[in-house]
Each structure stands twice: as C-alpha cells, then as structure tokens.
Amino acid sequence: MPFPHLSRKAILFLRQAVVDFYAHRARPLPWRRQRSVYHTLVSEMMLQQTQVKTVVPYFERWIRRFPDLESLAQADKAEVLGLWEGLGYYRRTSALHEIARIIRRQGQLPQTVDDWEKLPGIGRYTAAAIASFSQNIPVAVVDGNILRVLLRFGNVRRPFASRAQSLSHLRPLAERCLDPQQHALYNEGLMELGALVCLPQRPQCRLCPLAPHCRAHRQATAESIPRFKIPSYRKVHKARGLFFHQDRLLLSPMGASTQPTALIWEFPEIPLPSSSRPPLFTGRRSIGLSRFTEHFHILEIDENIPMPSGGRWFSAAELKRIPLSGPHRRWLPKLWEIVQGKRDSSEKRDSSAVALPLQSGP
C-alpha cells in the first residue's frame, strides 16, 4: 500500500481540518447554492479543463435556459451548442445533451459511480463527484487540486509520466483518507484547499490548516510537488482566409458532419501563403498539448483558392446568432479594426473594394 508513513492520527487530523476549512472558506459558487444532481452534472462537465471563474457565467446562463434535465433533453442541438460557445472542448456539450436524453429514456438517474461512468463524456472523477456531492455516496473524488494536496501531504516526490499515472497511484490513499461520515464536505474541502491555499506555484503553507502534519511543508518541498515529466508541445501553424462578398462573410464548419463541432463555425483554413504575403492578423491559442498560431489573410473570391467544404456565407446579423469558435469570436473586433482601415485605404484608390459586413464585432 502506498504512503505507509501516514498514521491513523494524521489521517483523522486531515479529515477534520479539511471539513473545518470548507465550513469557513467555501466559495459561494452558484452550483452550491441549490444542490441537485443536475446542477452538479452541468457544473462538473463545464469545469473539465476550464477554470471556475470562466465557468460561473456560463453555468448561470445555462441554468436560466435549461433549468432541468427535461428542458435540456428537449432542446435543439444548435441552441445547446450556441449557449456553450466560448467554453471550448465541444464534445462536452454534445455529451451533456446526450446524457439528458438517455436519462429521460431510462426514466431514472444512475444510482452508482459505475452507472455514471457508462454515460458519454463521464470519467471516474466526474462520476465520483456527482455521486458524492449530490447523491450522498461515500466515494473518494480525485481532481487536480486534490491530487496536489494529498501528494504534498504525503511528500510524494517521485516523478510521474502523466497525470493519469499519478491519479492511479494516488487513488488508494484517497480512499484510505476519505471521511465516511462527511465525505461530500471532505471532498469539496480538499478541492477548495487546493484551489485557494495549496496552489500549484507559491503554496500558502503558513495559511494552510494541514501544515502541522504536512510532510512536504516540514521538509520544504511543497513547491516541487507534484513532479511530472515535461511534456513535449506540438507547434502548429494555420492560415485562415477572410472572404467577403456582397456584404457577407464566408465561414466553414469546425468538424465533419458526424462530429459535435459540425454546428460550430470558424474562418476557413487555407493553404499557407508564401512568405512574401504577410498575414493581416496573427492569433494564438492552445488545445491540450498543441500550440496553434493562426495567420489571417484577406482574400478576393476570385483568387485561386478552393472554397471550404460545407462553407456558407453569413450576414452580420446572422453572424451574431450562430455558434462561432471561441477564439475567432474574440478576435473579430481586432480583425474588424484592421480590415476597416485597410478597406478605407483601398476605397480611396478603387471604389470596387471588398466590404466587411461587421459593425464592431458581436
């Protein structure tokens, strides 16, 4: 069994200190105000790979529009995707929509962690969180914050090849330390402690209630735990075309017709131009271990560039209503500012210049 050095006394201290911390320091997050399986499900799906501060406004808008599983199950897929726009990782919203429909067909909620894991888009952590937080099932929950707190508490200095490997290594300790009477408060307390005090960089050990029994604090190793092998990032360069014709903008679907992203639109990808043609604008974004640099070019529709498969022309009014790639939505105001100046300069020389249909971006 890992971590044999953690005594019964240390574990009992851990449980009580964490529960007390949560009672006094828990953030008033909207999904905690009115506990329900549905609220927990929605929040946990949104929080996958996304920060709490980003999720809060999305969660509140979502619950106003879809207050329960039934309203979500009956919703149109395009509207569901539209409400999710900007959160990214769109498979999550497709999975959430499908979960609502599955539960409606089955006529009841899953009753065990294993049952939750059988649903699309739900892994071990999400299944455990729903079961513990809203169904009173005593199961250890292990996310990134809890992983960090427990690895430091046990001063586990070994390097892990991946987060998945560390979770597998840690799970026996998490189960051993679980408070069987106050498991939900304990699980959420560990998460809060990791989010507010036991930070990835510069942990606030002097403010931490676990400090008296934390082995990493005693040995001054907290900042170096957890240890992961440095991942190799993939750098990708893409070129995007800004096609405008008769006050309409050409967009293409993000994914194939069989994928959830088929209803999300973006600027079409084009072959990378030669170095002699500088981009109008360059934007950067990250997805997992990939780092994307996207170069935008204004193009005339009669240029020798193939039109994107599934591409459609959208007016400015339509553009405000459709689901658009989050980064591309954010970059629109800057693109408009640059293109407007370019268009105004061109109009002085040629009255037939291509016009951009946007006012100031959505």
C-alpha positions as CSV (number, residue, x, y, z in Angstrom):
1,M,0.0,0.0,0.0
2,P,1.4,3.4,-0.9
3,F,2.1,6.0,1.8
4,P,2.5,3.7,4.8
5,H,4.1,6.6,6.8
6,L,0.6,8.3,7.1
7,S,-0.6,7.3,10.6
8,R,-4.2,7.0,11.7
9,K,-3.7,10.2,13.7
10,A,-2.5,12.1,10.7
11,I,-5.5,10.9,8.6
12,L,-8.0,11.8,11.3
13,F,-6.4,15.3,11.6
14,L,-6.6,15.6,7.8
15,R,-10.3,14.8,7.7
16,Q,-11.3,17.3,10.4
17,A,-9.0,20.1,9.3
18,V,-10.4,19.9,5.7
19,V,-14.0,19.8,6.8
20,D,-13.5,22.8,9.1
21,F,-11.7,24.7,6.3
22,Y,-14.6,24.1,3.9
23,A,-17.1,25.3,6.5
24,H,-15.3,28.6,6.9
25,R,-13.7,29.2,3.4
26,A,-16.0,27.7,0.8
27,R,-16.7,30.0,-2.1
28,P,-20.3,30.8,-2.8
29,L,-20.4,29.1,-6.2
30,P,-23.8,29.0,-8.0
31,W,-24.0,25.2,-8.2
32,R,-23.5,25.0,-4.4
33,R,-26.5,27.3,-3.6
34,Q,-29.1,24.7,-4.6
35,R,-27.7,21.2,-4.6
36,S,-29.1,18.8,-7.2
37,V,-27.8,16.0,-9.3
38,Y,-28.5,18.2,-12.4
39,H,-26.6,21.2,-11.1
40,T,-23.6,19.0,-10.2
41,L,-23.7,17.3,-13.6
42,V,-23.7,20.6,-15.5
43,S,-21.0,22.2,-13.4
44,E,-18.7,19.2,-13.5
45,M,-19.0,18.9,-17.3
46,M,-18.3,22.6,-17.7
47,L,-15.3,22.5,-15.2
48,Q,-13.5,19.9,-17.2
49,Q,-10.2,21.6,-18.3
50,T,-11.8,25.0,-17.6
51,Q,-11.3,27.5,-14.7
52,V,-14.0,28.2,-12.2
53,K,-14.1,32.0,-13.0
54,T,-14.8,31.2,-16.6
55,V,-17.5,28.6,-15.9
56,V,-19.6,30.7,-13.4
57,P,-21.3,33.0,-16.0
58,Y,-21.8,30.1,-18.4
59,F,-23.4,28.0,-15.7
60,E,-25.8,30.7,-14.7
61,R,-26.9,31.4,-18.3
62,W,-27.3,27.6,-18.9
63,I,-29.5,27.1,-15.8
64,R,-31.7,30.0,-16.7
65,R,-32.3,28.5,-20.2
66,F,-32.2,24.8,-19.2
67,P,-33.3,24.6,-15.6
68,D,-33.6,20.8,-15.5
69,L,-32.7,17.6,-17.4
70,E,-36.1,17.6,-19.2
71,S,-35.7,21.0,-20.7
72,L,-32.2,20.1,-21.9
73,A,-33.3,16.8,-23.4
74,Q,-35.9,18.6,-25.4
75,A,-33.6,21.3,-26.7
76,D,-32.3,21.7,-30.2
77,K,-28.7,20.8,-30.7
78,A,-27.8,24.1,-32.3
79,E,-29.2,26.1,-29.4
80,V,-27.3,23.9,-26.9
81,L,-24.0,24.5,-28.8
82,G,-24.8,28.2,-29.1
83,L,-25.1,28.5,-25.3
84,W,-21.8,26.7,-24.8
85,E,-19.9,28.9,-27.3
86,G,-16.6,30.1,-25.9
87,L,-16.1,27.3,-23.4
88,G,-14.4,25.1,-26.0
89,Y,-14.0,21.3,-25.9
90,Y,-17.4,21.0,-27.6
91,R,-17.6,17.2,-27.1
92,R,-18.6,18.1,-23.5
93,T,-21.8,19.8,-24.5
94,S,-22.7,17.1,-27.0
95,A,-22.2,14.5,-24.2
96,L,-24.2,16.5,-21.8
97,H,-27.1,16.8,-24.2
98,E,-27.0,13.1,-24.9
99,I,-26.9,12.3,-21.2
100,A,-30.1,14.3,-20.6
101,R,-31.8,12.3,-23.4
102,I,-30.5,8.9,-22.1
103,I,-31.7,9.6,-18.6
104,R,-35.1,10.7,-20.0
105,R,-35.4,7.5,-21.9
106,Q,-34.4,5.4,-18.9
107,G,-36.7,7.2,-16.6
108,Q,-34.3,7.4,-13.7
109,L,-30.9,8.7,-12.6
110,P,-27.8,6.5,-12.4
111,Q,-27.5,5.2,-8.8
112,T,-23.8,4.2,-8.6
113,V,-20.5,5.5,-9.7
114,D,-20.1,2.7,-12.2
115,D,-23.5,3.6,-13.7
116,W,-22.5,7.2,-14.2
117,E,-19.2,6.1,-15.9
118,K,-21.3,4.3,-18.5
119,L,-22.7,7.6,-19.8
120,P,-20.9,9.6,-22.6
121,G,-18.2,12.0,-21.6
122,I,-18.1,10.9,-17.9
123,G,-14.9,9.5,-16.5
124,R,-14.1,8.3,-13.0
125,Y,-13.6,11.8,-11.4
126,T,-16.9,13.2,-12.8
127,A,-18.8,10.1,-11.8
128,A,-17.4,10.2,-8.3
129,A,-18.1,13.9,-7.9
130,I,-21.8,13.6,-8.9
131,A,-22.2,10.6,-6.6
132,S,-20.5,12.2,-3.6
133,F,-21.7,15.8,-3.9
134,S,-25.4,15.2,-4.8
135,Q,-26.3,11.5,-4.1
136,N,-24.6,11.0,-0.7
137,I,-22.5,8.1,-2.0
138,P,-19.2,7.7,0.0
139,V,-16.6,7.7,-2.7
140,A,-13.2,9.4,-3.0
141,V,-13.1,12.2,-5.5
142,V,-9.7,13.0,-7.0
143,D,-9.1,16.0,-9.3
144,G,-6.0,18.1,-9.9
145,N,-6.4,20.1,-6.7
146,I,-6.9,17.1,-4.5
147,L,-4.1,15.3,-6.3
148,R,-1.7,18.2,-5.4
149,V,-2.9,18.4,-1.7
150,L,-2.5,14.7,-1.0
151,L,0.8,14.3,-2.8
152,R,2.2,17.2,-0.8
153,F,0.6,15.9,2.5
154,G,2.5,12.6,1.9
155,N,5.6,14.3,0.4
156,V,5.5,12.1,-2.7
157,R,8.5,13.3,-4.7
158,R,8.6,10.7,-7.4
159,P,8.1,12.0,-10.9
160,F,5.0,10.8,-12.9
161,A,4.9,10.3,-16.6
162,S,1.4,11.7,-16.8
163,R,-1.5,13.0,-14.7
164,A,-3.3,9.7,-15.3
165,Q,-0.4,7.8,-13.8
166,S,-0.4,10.0,-10.7
167,L,-4.1,9.6,-10.3
168,S,-3.8,5.8,-10.4
169,H,-1.0,5.9,-7.9
170,L,-2.9,8.2,-5.5
171,R,-6.3,6.6,-5.6
172,P,-5.6,4.1,-2.7
173,L,-4.5,6.9,-0.5
174,A,-7.6,9.0,-1.4
175,E,-9.8,6.1,-0.5
176,R,-8.0,5.5,2.7
177,C,-8.3,9.1,3.8
178,L,-11.9,9.6,2.9
179,D,-14.2,10.7,5.7
180,P,-17.0,8.2,5.6
181,Q,-19.4,10.4,7.6
182,Q,-18.8,13.7,5.9
183,H,-17.4,12.6,2.5
184,A,-19.0,15.3,0.4
185,L,-17.8,18.1,2.7
186,Y,-14.4,16.5,2.9
187,N,-14.1,16.0,-0.9
188,E,-15.1,19.6,-1.6
189,G,-12.9,20.9,1.2
190,L,-9.9,19.2,-0.4
191,M,-10.7,20.8,-3.7
192,E,-11.1,24.3,-2.1
193,L,-7.9,23.9,-0.2
194,G,-6.1,23.1,-3.5
195,A,-7.8,26.0,-5.3
196,L,-7.3,28.7,-2.6
197,V,-4.2,27.7,-0.5
198,C,-2.3,24.7,-1.7
199,L,-1.6,26.5,-5.0
200,P,0.5,25.0,-7.9
201,Q,3.1,27.8,-7.6
202,R,3.9,29.5,-4.3
203,P,1.6,27.5,-2.0
204,Q,0.5,29.5,1.1
205,C,1.7,26.9,3.6
206,R,1.6,29.4,6.5
207,L,-2.2,29.7,6.0
208,C,-2.8,26.0,5.5
209,P,-4.6,24.1,8.2
210,L,-2.8,20.9,7.2
211,A,0.7,22.4,7.8
212,P,1.2,20.6,11.3
213,H,1.0,17.2,9.6
214,C,2.1,18.0,6.0
215,R,5.4,16.3,5.3
216,A,6.1,18.5,2.3
217,H,5.8,21.6,4.5
218,R,8.0,20.1,7.1
219,Q,10.7,19.3,4.6
220,A,10.2,22.5,2.5
221,T,9.5,20.5,-0.7
222,A,5.9,21.7,-1.4
223,E,6.8,23.9,-4.4
224,S,8.4,20.9,-6.2
225,I,5.4,18.6,-5.8
226,P,3.8,17.2,-7.8
227,R,6.5,16.3,-10.2
228,F,5.7,15.5,-13.8
229,K,7.9,14.8,-16.7
230,I,7.9,17.9,-19.0
231,P,5.5,17.2,-21.9
232,S,6.5,17.9,-25.5
233,Y,4.3,20.5,-27.1
234,R,3.3,20.3,-30.7
235,K,3.5,23.6,-32.6
236,V,1.0,24.1,-35.4
237,H,0.7,26.9,-37.9
238,K,-2.5,27.5,-39.8
239,A,-3.6,30.1,-42.4
240,R,-7.2,31.4,-42.3
241,G,-9.0,33.2,-45.1
242,L,-11.2,36.3,-44.7
243,F,-13.5,36.0,-47.7
244,F,-16.1,38.8,-48.2
245,H,-18.7,39.1,-51.0
246,Q,-21.8,41.2,-51.2
247,D,-21.7,42.1,-47.5
248,R,-21.4,38.5,-46.4
249,L,-18.6,36.6,-44.7
250,L,-17.6,33.1,-45.6
251,L,-17.3,30.6,-42.7
252,S,-16.8,26.8,-42.6
253,P,-17.9,24.2,-40.0
254,M,-15.2,23.2,-37.5
255,G,-15.8,19.5,-37.8
256,A,-17.2,16.8,-40.1
257,S,-21.0,16.4,-40.3
258,T,-20.8,13.4,-37.8
259,Q,-18.9,15.4,-35.2
260,P,-20.3,17.7,-32.4
261,T,-18.3,20.6,-33.9
262,A,-20.2,20.4,-37.2
263,L,-22.6,23.1,-35.9
264,I,-19.7,25.4,-34.8
265,W,-18.4,27.8,-37.4
266,E,-15.0,29.3,-37.9
267,F,-12.9,31.2,-40.5
268,P,-11.9,28.7,-43.2
269,E,-8.5,27.2,-43.3
270,I,-6.4,27.8,-46.4
271,P,-3.0,26.7,-47.7
272,L,-0.2,28.6,-46.0
273,P,0.7,31.5,-48.3
274,S,4.3,32.2,-49.3
275,S,6.4,34.4,-47.0
276,S,6.0,37.3,-49.4
277,R,2.4,37.7,-48.3
278,P,2.3,38.8,-44.7
279,P,-0.8,38.0,-42.6
280,L,-3.3,40.6,-41.7
281,F,-3.5,39.4,-38.2
282,T,-2.0,36.5,-36.1
283,G,-3.8,34.9,-33.2
284,R,-2.6,32.2,-30.8
285,R,-4.4,29.5,-28.8
286,S,-3.8,26.2,-27.1
287,I,-5.7,23.0,-27.2
288,G,-4.2,20.3,-24.9
289,L,-0.5,19.8,-25.8
290,S,-0.9,21.6,-29.1
291,R,0.0,25.3,-29.6
292,F,-1.7,26.9,-32.6
293,T,-0.6,30.0,-34.4
294,E,-3.3,31.2,-36.8
295,H,-2.5,33.7,-39.6
296,F,-5.4,35.6,-41.2
297,H,-5.3,36.8,-44.8
298,I,-7.9,38.9,-46.7
299,L,-8.7,37.2,-50.0
300,E,-10.8,38.0,-53.0
301,I,-13.3,35.3,-54.0
302,D,-11.8,35.1,-57.5
303,E,-8.4,34.2,-56.2
304,N,-7.1,30.7,-57.0
305,I,-8.0,29.3,-53.5
306,P,-10.5,26.4,-53.2
307,M,-13.7,27.2,-51.3
308,P,-14.0,25.2,-48.0
309,S,-16.2,22.1,-47.9
310,G,-19.6,23.0,-46.3
311,G,-18.8,26.7,-46.3
312,R,-21.6,29.2,-46.1
313,W,-22.0,33.0,-46.4
314,F,-23.3,34.8,-43.4
315,S,-24.5,38.4,-43.0
316,A,-23.6,40.5,-39.9
317,A,-26.9,39.8,-38.3
318,E,-26.7,36.0,-38.9
319,L,-23.1,36.0,-37.6
320,K,-24.3,37.2,-34.2
321,R,-26.7,34.3,-33.8
322,I,-24.7,31.3,-34.9
323,P,-22.2,29.3,-32.7
324,L,-18.7,30.6,-33.6
325,S,-15.4,29.3,-32.5
326,G,-14.5,31.0,-29.2
327,P,-11.1,32.3,-30.2
328,H,-12.4,33.5,-33.6
329,R,-15.3,35.3,-31.8
330,R,-12.8,37.0,-29.5
331,W,-10.6,38.1,-32.4
332,L,-13.4,39.6,-34.5
333,P,-13.2,43.2,-33.1
334,K,-9.4,43.4,-33.7
335,L,-9.9,41.9,-37.2
336,W,-12.6,44.4,-38.0
337,E,-10.4,47.3,-36.8
338,I,-7.5,46.3,-39.0
339,V,-9.7,45.4,-42.1
340,Q,-11.7,48.6,-41.8
341,G,-8.6,50.6,-42.1
342,K,-7.4,48.5,-45.0
343,R,-10.8,48.9,-46.7
344,D,-10.9,52.6,-46.2
345,S,-7.4,53.0,-47.8
346,S,-8.4,50.8,-50.7
347,E,-11.7,52.7,-51.3
348,K,-9.6,55.9,-52.0
349,R,-7.9,54.0,-54.8
350,D,-10.7,51.7,-56.0
351,S,-14.4,52.2,-55.5
352,S,-15.0,48.5,-56.0
353,A,-13.1,47.4,-52.8
354,V,-14.5,44.4,-50.9
355,A,-16.6,45.4,-47.9
356,L,-16.5,43.8,-44.4
357,P,-20.1,43.4,-43.1
358,L,-19.3,43.8,-39.4
359,Q,-20.1,46.9,-37.3
360,S,-17.8,46.3,-34.3
361,G,-17.9,42.6,-33.7
362,P,-20.6,40.6,-31.8
